[in-house]
Amino acid sequence: MSNKNTKMSLSKATNVAEEINNIDTTEKKANDKISSKKKNVPNFKILNLIKEQQQAQRDAELKADEEAKENQRLQEEYERKKQEELLLLEKKREKKREAKKKRIQRQKQEGLYLTKEQREKHHRAQIQFESLGIHVPPRTNVQQSGIQKRILYNDFQKTNSTCITTPSTEDENSEEENICNEDLVQTKDTLRAPVICVLGHVDAGKTTILDNLRRTHVQDNEAGGITQQMGATNVPLDTIVERTKMSRKLISRQGDFMIPGLLIIDTPGHAIFQNLRSRGSSLCDLAILVVDIMNGLQAQTIESIRLLIDRQTPFIIALNKIDLLYGWKSNKEKDVESVLEEQDSFTQDHFEKRYDEIIVQFAKQGLNVALYYKNPNPNEYYSMVPTSARSGDGMGSLIAMIIETSQTNLAKHLSYTNELQATVMEVKAIHGLGTTIDVALINGCLSVGDKIIVGGQEGPIVTQIRRLLIPESNQELRDTNQYENKDKVMGTCVVKIAAKDLEKSLAGLPLFIARTHDEIDYFKNEIELILTTVLNSFKLKESGVYIQASTLGSLEAFLELLKIQKIPCSGVNIGPVHRKDVLRASTQLENDIKWATILAFDVKIERDAQDYAKTMGVKIFQNDEIYNLCSMFVAYQNQLIKENQDKYRHLAVFPCKLKILPQNIFNSRDPIICGVRIEDGFIKIGTPICVPSKDGIDLGRIASIEMNHKSLDIARKGSEVCIKIVSTTNDTAKMYGRHFDKDDILMSKISRESIDIIKAYFRDELQESDWRLIIELKKIFNIV
C-alpha cells in the first residue's frame, strides 16, 4: 500500500514539474517577443539625421541645377554676342567688298581697270621687248585738266597702268594710290625687292652668311650665338652689283638688274623656333637653305625643308663651310666654279665625296639637287651653291643666283601692288624717340601722318605715324643706331616707326592703315580676332609655370620647348612682367610652390612686380636665351626636389620582397644578420622590414647592406646580399626560427604616407616594376 502511494506521489510531482517547465517556456517566449519588439523600435535620432542628409542632398542637387542653368544662360549670352560680332564683322566686310566693287566699276568706266590676264600679258611682253632691246617709254605726267592720257602698250601694263589724271573727283583711296604710284616710273620699279629668308640647322652658318652679305658681325650680339628674334636688313642694288661682278654671267638679260635690292630676314635656326621660322617664311619670297657640307642634312635642316615645301616657297641651297675641306685654297674674287677647278685633286675628291653624300640625303627627302652650274633643269632640280661665309668663297655666286631666280621665276610674284602688307617685327625703346616698332613693309606705302592700327597687350592700338626711319644700307634694323628720316616709304623695306602709345604694342602681328572710322573698327576687330585665336590655341594646364615673352612668335616657340621638356604651363602673357602677372602666378602656391614661377623670356621685369613677387613668394627667372631660361627652371626644380628629398627621406619606404637564404644565417635575433635574395624591388639602408605571413610582425629597419664584404647603400632585384636588421621598438625582439623561418617572405612595410611621399619626391628613383610591386603591397597591407 505504501509503495502504491509512493508511486502516485512521484507521478504527481512529475506532472507538476512538467507544468512548471511549460510555464517557464511560455514566459521565455513571451519575453523574447517583447525584447524583439523593443529591438525593432526605431531610433528617432538616426531617422532625423537621415532626413537632414536627404534634405541636404536635395538642396545640393537644386543648387547644381541652378548653377547649370546659369552657366547655360551665360553660354547662350556669349554665343549671342559672338554671333552679333560676327554679323557686324560680316557687314563691314560686305561694305568693303561693295566699295571695292564700285572702285573697279569706276576704273572700268575710266578705262583704268586691267584684268589678271592683261597684267600677265604685259609682264611677258615687257620681258620680251627688253630682251630684244626695245625701249618701252616711261610714263610722264601730263598736267592737262580734265584730260586722261594713257601710255603706250597699256594693255600689257601691270603696275604702271594707272593713268595720270587730275584728281578732282577721286576719293581718298584713289589719291593715296596715285601718291604711291608716283615713284613707279622706271621699269625696274615695277618689281619690288624680294624678301629673302635664311634657314637651316643650328650653327650651320646662317647668320655668318648674312654677316658676309652685310659685312657686319651681328652674331656676336646674339644670345648664345644663336638668333633669337627675326632681324631684317635692306641690301641696296649697288651692293648687289659690286658683290656679283665675278658672277655676272649667271644673270640673264645681259646682266641687267630689274629688282631694286633685297630684304633679308634672319630667321632662327633652332628646332624649337619653328613658329618664328613659320612667320618668317610667310613673308618670304625666296629662301636660302644653309647646309653644312661637313655634316649634311640635320634635324632642323630637314624640318626647314618640310616647312618650305609645305609653304611652296622656292629656295636655293648654300653648301656652306667649303673652307673646311682638306687643303682648300680660298679666292673670293672669282666665281666658285673656277675656284673649285683650281683646287688640288685631293681637295676636289673630298668635295665630290661630301657632295655625293648630300645628294643622297636630299634624295631620301624626295628632292633632286644639283650644283648650280650643272643643273640640267632648274624647274626640276634645286640649285646648290658651294659657299664659305668666313672666307667669302661663293658668296657672289649665291647673290647672283638669288637675283636670277627673282627676276625670272619670281618676276610675276614680285610685282609691286598698292595693297598694304606689313608686319610688326620688334618693339624697341630708342633714346630720343621713345618706344618704336620695327616693321617689315612688303607692299604698299607708309607716310608720316598715316593712322595705323597695331596689336597691343591690352587690345588694338590706334595711333599716328610721327617719324619714319630707314637704317643705313646693309645694316640690320635691330642693330643700327644710324637712321635716315623719310616722309614716305614704299615696299619692300624695313622701317622703324615712331608714334605715340606704342609702349604696349606686340610684335608678330600685322600693321594696318585706316582712313575712316569704319576702317578703324574693322581692323581693330581683325587684330583682336588674330590675337584671340592664337592665345586660345594654347593648351594650358591647371598647374604649371607662368610664361612671359616679348613677341607672339617667341611665346609660341617657348611653349613648344616646355612641351618637349614636359613642363606644364598655366598662364601666358606678352610684354614686360607687371604686378598683375605676379598675382596670377601666385595662385599656383595652392598647388605646388615650384609652379609659382614666372619664366620671362627677353622681357624686362617692372620694379613693383619684383617687390610683389618677393612678398608673395613667387620666383621669377629672366633670360634672353630660351634654352638657358629652361635650364634655370629645371635647376630650380631639381633644387626643390633635393630639399624635399632630404626633408622626407626618413619617411620614404621603398618597395622590396626578400627571400631568406637559410645557409647564411649569421645571427638569429636582434640584430638579425642574414643573407637574402632580392626577389623584387630594391632595398636601402633604413627600410622597415616585416613578415606579412606572420600577421605582419615588425622585424626592424635595415641598418647595413653588404655584398662580397663591401658596404652598399642600395641593392636591387636579383642581388644576393647580407643585411642587418635592427629592432626599432620596445617590443620583444623577434627571433629567426621562432617567429619566422626560411619559408617566410620578408617585405618592406609601406603606408599611405610613404607612398604619397615617394610619388611627390622620389618618383624618378623607381622603375616600372617597382610601381607594380607597390600596387601588390597595397593589397597585402590593405592600403586604400
C-alpha positions in Angstrom: 0.0 0.0 0.0 2.8 2.3 0.9 4.5 1.5 -2.4 1.4 2.4 -4.3 1.1 5.7 -2.6 4.7 6.4 -3.2 4.3 5.9 -7.0 1.2 8.1 -7.1 3.2 10.9 -5.3 6.0 10.6 -7.8 3.6 10.7 -10.7 2.0 14.0 -9.4 5.4 15.5 -8.8 6.4 14.7 -12.3 3.3 16.3 -13.7 3.8 19.5 -11.6 7.4 19.8 -12.9 6.3 19.5 -16.5 3.7 22.2 -16.0 6.3 24.5 -14.4 8.6 23.9 -17.4 5.8 24.7 -19.8 5.0 27.9 -17.9 8.7 28.9 -18.0 8.9 28.1 -21.7 5.9 30.2 -22.4 7.2 33.1 -20.3 10.5 32.9 -22.0 8.9 33.1 -25.5 6.8 36.0 -24.4 9.9 37.8 -23.1 11.7 37.1 -26.3 8.9 38.6 -28.3 8.8 41.7 -26.1 12.6 42.1 -26.4 12.5 41.7 -30.1 9.7 44.3 -30.3 11.9 46.6 -28.3 14.8 46.0 -30.7 12.6 46.8 -33.7 11.7 50.2 -32.1 13.2 52.8 -34.5 15.9 55.3 -33.3 14.4 58.7 -33.9 17.8 60.5 -33.8 19.1 58.3 -36.7 15.9 59.0 -38.7 16.4 62.7 -38.2 20.0 62.6 -39.4 18.9 60.6 -42.4 16.2 63.2 -43.2 18.7 66.0 -42.8 21.2 64.3 -45.1 18.5 63.7 -47.7 17.4 67.3 -47.5 21.0 68.5 -47.9 21.4 66.2 -50.9 18.2 67.7 -52.4 19.4 71.2 -51.7 22.8 70.4 -53.4 21.0 69.0 -56.4 18.8 72.1 -56.7 21.9 74.3 -56.4 23.7 72.3 -59.0 20.7 72.6 -61.3 20.6 76.4 -60.8 24.3 76.7 -61.5 23.9 74.6 -64.7 21.1 76.8 -65.8 23.1 79.9 -65.0 26.1 78.5 -67.0 23.8 77.7 -69.9 22.4 81.2 -69.8 25.9 82.7 -69.8 27.0 80.4 -72.6 23.9 81.4 -74.6 24.7 85.1 -73.9 28.3 84.5 -75.0 27.2 82.8 -78.2 24.7 85.6 -78.9 27.3 88.3 -78.5 29.7 86.3 -80.6 27.1 86.0 -83.4 26.4 89.7 -83.2 30.1 90.4 -83.5 30.4 88.0 -86.5 27.4 89.7 -88.1 28.9 93.1 -87.6 32.2 91.9 -89.0 30.5 90.4 -92.0 28.6 93.7 -92.6 31.9 95.6 -92.5 33.4 93.1 -94.9 30.4 93.4 -97.2 30.7 97.2 -97.1 34.4 96.9 -98.0 33.5 94.5 -100.9 30.9 96.9 -102.2 33.4 99.8 -102.0 35.9 97.6 -103.9 33.3 96.7 -106.5 32.4 100.4 -107.0 36.0 101.3 -107.4 36.5 98.6 -110.0 33.4 99.8 -111.9 34.7 103.3 -111.8 38.1 102.2 -113.1 36.4 100.3 -115.9 34.4 103.4 -116.9 37.6 105.4 -116.9 39.5 102.8 -118.8 41.9 102.1 -116.0 41.0 98.6 -115.0 43.2 95.7 -116.1 42.3 92.0 -115.8 44.7 89.5 -114.4 45.3 88.1 -117.9 46.1 91.6 -119.2 48.6 92.1 -116.5 50.3 88.8 -117.2 50.4 89.6 -120.9 52.0 92.9 -120.2 54.6 91.3 -118.0 55.6 88.8 -120.6 55.6 91.4 -123.3 57.8 93.7 -121.2 60.4 90.9 -120.7 60.3 90.1 -124.5 60.7 93.8 -125.5 63.6 94.4 -123.2 65.3 91.1 -124.2 65.1 92.4 -127.8 66.5 95.8 -126.9 63.2 97.6 -127.5 62.7 100.5 -125.1 59.3 100.9 -123.6 58.9 104.6 -122.9 58.2 105.5 -119.3 55.0 107.3 -118.3 55.2 111.1 -118.0 53.0 113.5 -116.1 50.6 115.4 -118.3 49.1 118.4 -116.4 46.0 118.9 -118.6 42.8 119.5 -116.6 40.1 117.0 -117.4 42.2 115.1 -120.0 43.3 111.5 -119.4 46.4 110.2 -121.1 47.4 106.6 -121.3 50.9 105.4 -122.1 51.8 103.1 -125.0 51.3 99.3 -124.5 48.6 100.0 -121.8 47.0 96.6 -122.5 50.2 95.0 -121.2 50.9 97.4 -118.4 50.9 95.8 -115.0 51.6 98.3 -112.2 52.0 101.4 -114.4 48.5 101.1 -115.9 47.2 103.8 -113.6 46.6 106.8 -115.7 47.8 110.3 -114.9 44.8 112.4 -114.3 43.9 115.5 -112.3 42.4 114.0 -109.1 39.4 116.3 -109.0 36.8 113.6 -108.5 38.9 110.9 -106.9 38.2 109.7 -103.3 40.9 109.5 -100.6 41.8 105.9 -101.6 42.5 106.9 -105.2 44.6 109.8 -104.1 46.7 107.6 -101.9 47.1 105.1 -104.8 48.2 107.9 -107.1 50.7 109.2 -104.5 52.2 105.8 -104.0 52.4 105.3 -107.8 54.3 108.5 -108.4 57.6 106.7 -107.8 56.8 103.8 -110.2 58.2 105.5 -113.3 61.2 103.3 -114.3 60.8 99.8 -115.5 62.8 98.2 -112.6 60.4 99.9 -110.1 57.6 97.7 -111.3 59.3 94.9 -109.3 59.7 95.1 -105.6 62.6 93.8 -103.6 62.3 90.1 -102.8 62.1 89.0 -99.2 64.9 86.5 -98.5 64.8 84.1 -95.5 67.8 82.1 -94.3 67.0 78.8 -92.8 69.0 75.7 -91.6 70.4 73.8 -88.7 71.9 75.3 -85.6 75.4 76.6 -86.3 75.2 75.8 -90.0 76.4 79.3 -90.7 73.2 81.2 -91.4 74.0 84.4 -89.5 77.6 84.3 -90.7 76.3 84.3 -94.3 74.2 87.3 -93.5 77.1 89.0 -91.9 79.1 88.4 -95.1 76.3 89.9 -97.2 76.1 92.9 -94.9 79.8 92.8 -94.0 78.7 93.1 -90.3 79.0 90.9 -87.2 75.5 90.5 -85.9 76.2 87.0 -84.5 78.4 88.4 -81.8 75.4 90.2 -80.3 73.1 87.2 -80.3 72.3 85.5 -77.0 74.3 82.3 -77.1 75.5 83.0 -80.6 72.1 81.8 -81.9 69.4 84.0 -83.4 66.5 84.7 -81.0 64.3 87.0 -83.0 63.8 87.9 -86.6 66.0 90.7 -87.8 65.8 92.3 -91.2 68.3 94.0 -93.5 68.0 96.2 -96.6 70.6 95.3 -99.2 70.7 98.0 -101.9 71.3 97.5 -105.6 74.8 99.0 -105.6 75.9 96.4 -103.1 74.4 93.6 -105.2 76.2 94.9 -108.3 79.5 95.1 -106.5 79.2 91.6 -104.9 78.2 89.9 -108.2 80.8 91.3 -110.5 82.6 87.9 -110.8 79.4 86.0 -111.4 77.5 88.4 -113.8 77.2 85.6 -116.4 74.7 83.9 -114.1 72.2 86.8 -114.6 70.3 86.6 -117.8 69.3 89.7 -119.9 72.9 90.8 -120.3 73.4 91.0 -116.5 70.7 93.7 -116.1 69.1 94.2 -112.7 65.4 94.7 -112.5 64.9 94.4 -108.7 65.8 97.5 -106.5 67.5 95.4 -103.9 67.0 92.7 -101.3 65.2 92.5 -98.0 66.9 89.7 -95.9 65.2 88.3 -92.8 67.4 86.4 -90.4 65.3 83.5 -89.1 66.4 81.5 -86.0 67.9 78.0 -86.6 66.6 76.1 -83.6 64.2 73.3 -84.0 62.2 74.9 -81.3 61.8 78.2 -83.3 59.6 76.6 -85.9 56.9 79.1 -85.3 59.3 82.0 -85.7 60.5 80.4 -88.9 56.9 79.9 -90.0 56.3 83.6 -89.5 59.4 84.5 -91.4 58.5 82.1 -94.2 55.1 83.6 -94.5 56.8 86.8 -95.5 59.4 85.0 -97.6 59.6 85.1 -101.4 62.8 83.1 -101.7 64.7 81.1 -99.1 68.4 80.3 -98.7 68.7 76.8 -97.1 72.1 76.6 -95.4 73.6 73.1 -95.3 76.9 72.4 -93.6 78.9 70.4 -96.2 80.7 68.6 -93.4 77.6 67.4 -91.6 75.0 67.2 -94.3 71.3 67.3 -93.6 70.5 67.5 -89.9 67.3 67.6 -87.9 66.5 71.3 -88.3 67.6 71.2 -91.9 65.0 68.5 -92.7 62.4 70.4 -90.7 63.1 73.6 -92.7 62.8 71.7 -96.0 59.4 70.4 -95.0 58.4 73.9 -93.9 59.4 75.4 -97.3 57.8 72.6 -99.3 54.5 73.0 -97.3 54.5 76.7 -98.0 55.6 76.2 -101.6 58.5 78.6 -101.1 61.3 78.3 -103.6 64.8 78.0 -102.2 68.5 77.9 -103.1 70.9 75.7 -101.2 74.0 77.2 -99.8 76.5 74.4 -99.4 78.4 76.2 -96.6 81.8 75.8 -94.9 83.7 74.6 -98.0 86.8 76.2 -96.5 86.9 73.2 -94.1 87.6 70.9 -97.0 91.1 69.4 -96.8 93.6 71.7 -98.5 91.1 74.3 -99.5 92.6 77.4 -101.2 90.4 80.4 -101.0 89.8 83.1 -103.7 86.7 85.2 -103.1 87.4 87.3 -106.2 86.5 84.5 -108.6 83.3 82.6 -109.3 83.2 79.5 -107.1 83.1 77.2 -110.1 86.5 78.5 -111.1 87.8 78.3 -107.6 86.8 74.6 -107.4 88.6 73.9 -110.7 91.8 75.4 -109.3 91.8 73.2 -106.2 94.2 70.2 -105.8 92.9 66.8 -106.8 92.6 65.5 -103.2 90.5 68.7 -102.3 88.2 68.1 -105.3 87.9 64.4 -104.3 86.9 65.5 -100.7 84.4 67.9 -102.1 82.9 65.3 -104.5 82.6 62.8 -101.7 80.7 65.2 -99.4 78.6 66.5 -102.3 77.6 62.9 -103.4 76.5 62.1 -99.8 74.4 65.2 -99.6 72.7 64.4 -102.9 71.7 61.0 -101.5 70.4 62.7 -98.3 68.2 65.1 -100.4 67.0 62.2 -102.5 65.8 60.5 -99.3 63.7 63.6 -98.7 62.3 63.3 -102.3 64.2 66.2 -103.7 66.5 66.5 -106.7 69.5 68.7 -106.3 72.5 69.7 -108.5 75.3 72.2 -108.5 74.1 75.5 -110.0 76.5 75.3 -112.9 75.5 71.6 -113.6 71.7 72.0 -113.1 70.0 70.2 -116.1 66.6 71.7 -115.4 66.1 74.4 -112.8 62.4 73.6 -112.8 63.1 70.1 -111.5 66.4 70.4 -109.7 67.2 72.7 -106.7 70.4 74.6 -107.3 73.3 74.2 -104.8 75.9 76.9 -104.5 79.2 76.0 -102.6 80.0 78.8 -100.2 82.2 79.8 -97.3 80.7 82.7 -95.3 84.0 83.1 -93.5 86.4 83.3 -96.5 83.8 84.8 -98.9 84.1 82.0 -101.5 80.9 81.5 -103.5 79.1 84.4 -101.9 79.0 86.4 -105.2 77.6 83.3 -107.0 75.0 82.9 -104.3 73.8 86.5 -104.7 73.8 86.2 -108.5 71.6 83.0 -108.2 69.2 84.9 -105.9 68.9 87.8 -108.5 68.5 85.4 -111.4 65.7 83.4 -109.7 63.9 86.6 -108.5 64.0 88.2 -112.0 62.8 85.1 -113.9 60.8 82.6 -111.9 59.5 85.1 -109.3 59.0 88.1 -111.5 55.3 87.8 -111.6 55.1 87.2 -107.8 57.3 90.3 -107.1 55.2 92.8 -109.0 54.5 95.8 -106.8 51.0 96.4 -105.5 49.4 99.2 -103.6 47.7 96.9 -101.1 49.4 97.3 -97.7 51.2 94.3 -96.4 53.3 94.9 -93.3 54.2 93.0 -90.2 55.5 94.3 -86.8 58.8 92.5 -86.2 60.0 94.1 -82.9 59.1 96.6 -80.3 62.0 98.6 -79.1 62.7 101.7 -77.0 65.1 104.2 -78.6 66.7 107.1 -76.7 65.2 110.3 -78.0 62.4 108.6 -79.9 60.6 106.7 -77.2 59.1 103.3 -77.9 59.2 102.4 -81.6 58.2 99.4 -83.8 60.3 97.8 -86.5 58.1 96.9 -89.4 58.7 94.7 -92.5 56.9 96.6 -95.3 56.3 94.1 -98.2 53.8 96.0 -100.3 52.1 99.4 -100.2 53.4 102.6 -98.7 53.6 104.3 -95.4 53.7 108.1 -94.9 54.2 110.4 -91.9 50.7 111.2 -90.6 49.1 107.9 -91.5 46.8 106.5 -88.9 47.9 102.9 -88.1 46.4 100.0 -86.1 48.7 97.5 -84.4 48.2 94.8 -81.8 48.7 95.7 -78.1 48.9 93.9 -74.8 45.5 95.4 -73.8 43.9 95.4 -77.2 44.5 97.1 -80.6 46.4 100.4 -80.6 45.3 103.2 -82.9 48.0 105.9 -83.3 49.5 108.2 -85.9 53.0 107.9 -87.5 55.2 110.7 -86.3 58.5 109.6 -87.9 59.6 107.0 -90.4 63.3 105.9 -90.1 65.2 103.8 -92.5 68.5 102.2 -91.4 71.7 102.6 -93.3 72.3 100.3 -96.2 73.5 96.8 -95.3 72.7 97.4 -91.6 70.2 95.2 -89.7 67.3 97.2 -88.3 67.6 95.9 -84.8 71.4 96.6 -84.5 72.0 100.1 -86.0 71.5 103.4 -84.3 72.0 105.4 -87.5 68.8 106.2 -89.3 67.6 108.3 -92.2 64.3 110.2 -91.8 61.7 109.7 -94.6 58.3 111.3 -95.2 57.2 108.3 -97.2 58.5 104.7 -97.7 57.4 102.0 -100.1 57.8 98.3 -100.1 59.9 96.3 -99.9 61.9 97.5 -97.0 62.3 97.5 -93.2 61.3 100.7 -91.4 61.3 102.0 -87.9 58.1 103.8 -86.9 57.9 106.3 -84.1 54.5 107.1 -82.8 52.6 107.6 -79.6 51.2 104.9 -77.3 53.4 102.1 -78.7 54.7 101.0 -75.3 52.4 98.0 -75.1 52.4 97.1 -78.8 53.1 93.5 -79.7 55.4 92.0 -82.3 54.4 89.3 -84.7 51.1 90.8 -85.7 50.1 92.7 -88.9 50.0 96.5 -89.2 47.0 98.2 -90.9 46.3 101.7 -92.2 42.9 103.2 -91.7 41.4 106.4 -93.1 37.8 106.2 -91.8 36.1 105.2 -88.5 34.6 102.2 -90.2 38.1 101.0 -91.3 39.5 101.6 -87.8 36.7 99.4 -86.2 37.2 96.8 -88.9 41.0 96.4 -88.5 40.7 96.5 -84.7 38.4 93.5 -84.9 40.8 91.8 -87.3 43.7 92.2 -84.8 41.6 91.1 -81.9 40.4 88.0 -83.8 44.0 87.1 -84.8 45.3 87.5 -81.2 42.4 85.7 -79.6 42.7 82.8 -82.0 46.4 82.4 -81.2 46.1 82.7 -77.4 43.1 80.4 -77.3 45.1 77.8 -79.2 47.5 77.4 -76.3 46.7 74.3 -74.2 47.2 75.5 -70.7 47.0 73.3 -67.5 45.6 73.9 -64.1 49.0 73.6 -62.6 52.1 74.9 -64.2 54.6 77.8 -64.7 53.6 81.3 -65.9 55.2 82.3 -69.2 56.1 85.9 -70.3 57.6 86.6 -73.7 58.4 89.6 -75.9 56.6 88.5 -79.0 53.8 86.2 -80.1 56.2 84.0 -82.0 58.6 83.8 -79.1 55.7 82.8 -76.8 54.6 80.0 -79.1 58.2 78.8 -79.5 58.8 78.8 -75.8 55.6 76.8 -75.1 56.7 74.2 -77.7 60.0 73.8 -75.8 58.3 73.5 -72.5 56.0 70.8 -74.0 59.1 68.9 -75.1 60.6 69.3 -71.6 57.3 68.1 -70.1 56.9 71.4 -68.1 53.2 72.4 -67.8 52.1 76.0 -68.3 49.2 77.5 -66.5 49.2 81.0 -67.9 50.8 83.2 -70.6 51.3 86.9 -71.5 53.2 89.1 -73.8 55.3 92.1 -72.8 57.0 93.2 -69.6 56.2 91.4 -66.3 53.8 93.5 -64.2 52.3 93.1 -60.8 49.1 91.5 -62.2 51.3 88.8 -63.8 52.8 88.0 -60.4 49.3 87.9 -58.9 48.2 85.3 -61.5 51.3 83.2 -60.9 50.8 83.3 -57.1 47.6 81.3 -57.5 49.8 78.2 -58.1 51.0 78.4 -54.4 47.9 76.4 -53.6 49.0 73.6 -55.9 52.8 73.4 -55.6 55.4 76.0 -54.8 57.5 75.1 -57.8 54.7 76.1 -60.2 54.5 79.6 -58.6 57.2 80.6 -61.1 57.4 83.2 -63.9 59.7 82.5 -66.8 60.4 85.8 -68.5 62.0 85.4 -72.0 63.5 88.6 -73.5 61.3 90.9 -71.4 62.0 93.3 -68.6 60.6 93.0 -65.1 58.9 96.1 -63.5 60.2 97.1 -60.1 56.8 96.8 -58.4 56.5 93.3 -59.9 59.8 92.3 -58.4 58.9 93.6 -54.9 55.5 91.9 -55.1 57.0 88.6 -56.1 59.3 88.6 -53.1 56.3 89.3 -50.8 54.1 86.6 -52.4 56.8 84.0 -52.7 56.8 83.9 -56.5 60.0 83.0 -58.2 60.9 85.0 -61.4 63.6 83.8 -63.9 64.7 86.1 -66.6 67.0 85.4 -69.6 67.4 86.4 -73.2 68.3 82.9 -74.3 65.5 80.4 -74.3 67.4 77.3 -73.5 69.2 78.9 -70.6 65.9 80.0 -69.2 64.6 76.4 -69.3 67.8 75.2 -67.7 67.4 77.7 -64.9 63.9 76.5 -64.1 65.0 72.8 -64.3 67.8 73.5 -61.9 65.4 75.3 -59.5 63.0 72.4 -59.8 65.8 69.9 -59.0 66.9 72.0 -56.1 63.4 72.0 -54.6 63.2 68.2 -55.1 66.6 67.7 -53.4 65.5 69.8 -50.5 62.3 67.9 -50.1 64.1 64.6 -50.5 66.4 65.5 -47.7 63.4 66.6 -45.6 61.3 63.5 -46.2 63.8 60.7 -46.9 63.4 59.2 -43.4 59.7 58.8 -44.2 60.1 57.3 -47.6 59.7 53.5 -47.7 60.8 51.8 -51.0 59.2 48.5 -52.1 61.0 45.2 -51.7 60.4 41.5 -51.5 63.2 39.4 -49.9 63.8 35.6 -49.8 65.8 34.4 -46.8 68.9 32.3 -47.6 68.9 29.7 -44.7 72.5 28.7 -45.3 73.5 32.3 -44.5 72.0 33.0 -41.0 74.7 34.7 -39.0 72.6 36.0 -36.1 69.1 34.8 -35.4 67.9 37.6 -33.0 68.3 41.3 -32.6 70.2 42.4 -34.6 69.2 39.8 -37.2 72.0 39.2 -39.6 71.2 37.0 -42.6 71.6 36.6 -46.3 68.7 37.4 -48.6 67.9 37.4 -52.3 66.0 40.4 -53.5 63.1 38.8 -55.4 61.5 42.2 -56.4 62.1 45.9 -55.9 65.1 47.2 -54.1 66.4 47.9 -50.6 68.0 50.9 -49.0 69.5 51.5 -45.5 66.6 52.4 -43.2 64.0 50.3 -45.0 61.5 48.9 -42.4 61.1 45.1 -42.8 58.1 43.0 -41.8 56.7 39.4 -42.2 53.2 39.6 -43.7 52.7 35.9 -43.5 53.1 36.1 -39.7 50.4 38.7 -39.0 52.8 41.4 -40.3 55.2 41.3 -37.4 57.9 44.1 -37.5 61.5 42.9 -37.5 63.0 46.4 -37.5 64.9 48.5 -40.1 67.8 47.6 -42.3 71.0 49.1 -40.7 73.6 47.9 -43.2 73.9 46.1 -46.6 77.0 44.1 -47.7 78.0 42.2 -50.8 81.3 40.5 -51.1 82.4 42.3 -47.9 81.7 45.7 -49.4 79.1 48.0 -47.9 76.3 49.2 -50.1 73.7 51.9 -49.8 71.3 50.2 -52.2 70.7 46.8 -53.7 68.3 45.9 -56.5 66.3 43.0 -57.8 68.3 39.8 -58.4 71.1 40.6 -55.9 72.1 38.3 -53.1 73.3 40.4 -50.1 73.8 40.2 -46.4 71.6 42.6 -44.3 71.5 43.6 -40.7 68.0 44.3 -39.2 67.9 46.3 -36.0 64.7 46.4 -33.9 63.3 49.9 -33.5 60.5 49.1 -31.0 60.4 48.2 -27.3 58.6 45.0 -28.1 60.2 41.6 -27.5 62.9 41.1 -30.1 61.9 38.7 -32.9 63.9 35.6 -33.5 64.6 33.6 -36.6 63.4 30.1 -36.2 60.8 31.0 -33.6 58.8 33.9 -35.0 59.6 33.3 -38.7 61.7 31.0 -40.8 63.1 30.4 -44.3 59.7 29.8 -45.8 58.5 33.3 -45.0 58.9 36.2 -47.4 60.2 39.5 -46.0 58.7 42.7 -47.3 59.1 46.4 -46.7 56.3 47.9 -44.6 54.8 50.7 -46.7 52.0 53.0 -45.8 49.7 55.6 -47.4 52.0 58.3 -46.2 55.2 56.7 -47.6 53.5 56.1 -51.0 52.5 59.8 -51.2 56.0 60.9 -50.3 57.5 58.6 -52.9 55.1 59.9 -55.6 55.9 63.5 -54.7 59.7 63.5 -54.2 61.2 60.1 -55.2 59.3 59.2 -58.3 62.4 59.2 -60.5 64.1 56.6 -58.3 61.5 53.9 -59.0 61.2 51.8 -62.1 58.0 50.5 -63.7 58.4 47.1 -61.9 58.8 48.9 -58.6 55.4 50.6 -59.1 53.8 47.2 -59.8 55.3 45.9 -56.6 53.8 48.9 -54.7 50.4 48.0 -56.1 50.9 44.4 -54.9 52.0 45.5 -51.4 49.0 47.9 -51.1 46.7 44.9 -51.5 48.6 42.9 -48.9 48.6 45.7 -46.3 45.0 46.8 -47.2 46.1 50.4 -48.1 43.4 52.4 -49.9 
